[in-house]
Amino acid sequence: MADPKAIFEDDDASKTKGDVLDAQPACLKCGQIHRMMKCCTRCHSAYYCSRPCFVQHWPIHKHSCHPKERISEEITHCETEVLEMQEKKTLYKIVQRDKALTASSPRINFQKAADALSDKKPDKAQVQEPENDAILPGQEITLRYNKEKHKFKVCDAWEAQTIFRKMSSFLSCIPDNMRVIHKGKQLSVDTVRSAVSRGAVFQVLGEKMENEEGLVTKDVELLMQQMGLERNTAVKALRQSKGVLIDAIMTVGNK
């Protein structure tokens, strides 16, 4: 790189001391007036007291700097140096920002999660029952859920666990926190079968399942596994991220 001092000209090299004192230009950057001022060799109209002032002021001065002669190699090198310094600062800020995001975001092993999903056995709640319940003998009961009444048929052949699972699926209620109350008493798997009779009324309490229509089931399960979320929370996060799994992970991780 050329000597930085060669970028400037000594404006008073051919002047007497009296001439310098009579009309001495001020530095365009800091406004100071020195005995030895430097001149831009490109336009010969801008003066600076030092090289740092010239480098700092160049982004502004370059818009009005019109060469009277051929652009010298020295000013070109100077401009390139300024641009390189700005690019390095910008790159440094980007790297620091990415490091901060990486440190605050959970580490996700997508391959491990994908392998786990491929080996995962179907959940009992997702196993489809034969669609012939309508022709099986049973008792019709009433389910009250979310201020609504629903007629529900309990087949005589169903076991107690099947009754709970069918109720949960019918009402779209999360089975893990679903409570079934009959005549003021909360029923368990062991007592629900004995409480079923024609016309019986059951109060069901619990959180309603989020609608997963339009979402990829594997994305929901992957989000649950990687972030330790309940299914409803994972579905909501995907809804807010418009079905984009990476955005959903970042949103949950930043909370």
KATAVEN-V501683 format. One record per helix or strand. SS is the DSSP state (H for helix, E for strand). FROM is the first residue (numbers start at 1). LEN is the number of residues. Records with the same first field share a line. If there is no record, write none. Layout:
SS = FROM-LEN ; FROM-LEN
This chain:
H = 4-4 ; 17-6 ; 51-11 ; 73-32 ; 110-10 ; 124-3 ; 133-3 ; 160-12 ; 175-3 ; 192-4 ; 217-11 ; 231-10 ; 245-9
E = 8-3 ; 38-3 ; 47-2 ; 138-8 ; 148-8 ; 173-1 ; 179-4 ; 185-3 ; 201-5 ; 208-1
